Amino acid sequence: MEGMVNMKLSLAFAAAVASLCAAASPVNKAASSAPIGVFDSGVGGLTVLEQLLSVDRVDNVSGKLGPDGIPDLQGESFVQLADQANLHYGSYAASGDDGCAFLRELTIRDALFLLSGGYYASASEAIPSGRKTPAKIIVVACNTASAYGLAGVETVLSASASPVKVVGVVNAGARSALDMCGGGAIGVLSTPGTDASRVYPKTIAREAERRGVPAPQVATLGCPDLADAIQRGRADAPAVARGFFRSLVGKFRASGAKKPMSVLVFGCTHYPLMRKAFEEALAEMQADPSFAQLLSREFSFVDPAIETAVECRAILAQEGLLANREGESKVDMFVSVPSSGLPAGFLDSSGGLADEYKYGRKAGRDFTDTKFVPLAAAPAERAAVFGAAKSLPAVNRALSR
């Protein structure tokens, strides 16, 4: 019953937001020239955008499997949204039923923005004056949002008879992990909120049942503050990442490991930014007699973003919505910022939403406390975005154009 109540709240909220968004367009009829919409709660979604810009699994002319040296989504336009003002989504999910209901509304709000035709030019605008093209497909580039809000987004799209499809990183990551585990165990590192949802073990088990194969053992660990450390570019982020990987393997051993772990899933889109640190931890543990038997010598890291990009391309091809344009892809970047004129008690010393206020909000309220604006209109957020983009070559090129 609680889930039903929360879904009703989300649907009522979605209708309210749609009616209040003065610049919103009717749900996009999914023209091939329209952009691909991507959202996350912070810079982690850029790792998904990197794969959308660079994955090469298909011959673009014939459509057959096999790389052709050209990105599969070459020439596509993208609208990327980082909900910076409301991060981290995992903190809502870990705060009980009220937090989960509010998180679902955040997720629906993000999707509605990508489907709308307008945006605020600045945090002080009362009515959105900017104009943009509604997205032809939505990519939920956040594991926590996929776990708690993907079904709500799908319900809203279905209720509005929208032709727009939505892709979430969790399903893609689970399928890829099962493909690569070779019968070994699967490890998943994620935010505490995603971990609490048990979405990866459940999704992997469902996929194994669908394929008619035994479900592998899945060891999971929620990593408090790791996404925040990466988001802020903290110097100790690599050490924190290595420590959580070691803790996961220790938990795996204590659970009664039956087969060596052969796969680690990056269950948060921030974590691929720490891939080098995870690789270093793996090498250290494989050389340590107390850990070596727990880890396969043929070990793989699974970045769900890769399979998400593959799935996105496949859906667009099936729907006849590939842009098929020559030249570089275009990326329009938006971020959320606190609205101008908020009471001082709502803000912290840096001008962001204060944690007590931010994580104390409940479902069913309005969202005038934050607005989506172009990255150029949010200088404070540019440092985080371009800092993360430095290690993502395709994203860095796109944002620099």
ABEGO torsion letter per residue (X at the ends): XAAAAAAAAAAAAAAAAAAABAABBBBBAGBAABBBBBBBABAAAAAAAAAAAABBABBAAAGBBEBAGBBAABGBBBBBBBBAAAOBAAAAAAAEAAAAAAAAAAAAAAAAAAABABBBABAABABBABBBBBBABBBBABAAAAAAAAAAAAAAAAAAGBABBBBBAAAAAAAAAAAAAGGBBBBBBBBAAAAAAGAAAAAAAAAAAAAGBBBBBBBBBBBBGAAAAAAAGBAAAAAAAAAAAAAAAAAAAAAGBABBBABBBBABAAAAAAAAAAAAAAAAAAABAAAAAABBABBBBBBAAAAAAAAAAAAAAAAGABAGBBEBBBBBBBBBBBBBGBBAAABBAAGBBBAAAAAABBBGBBAAABBBBBAAABAAAAAAAAAAAAABAAAAAAAAX
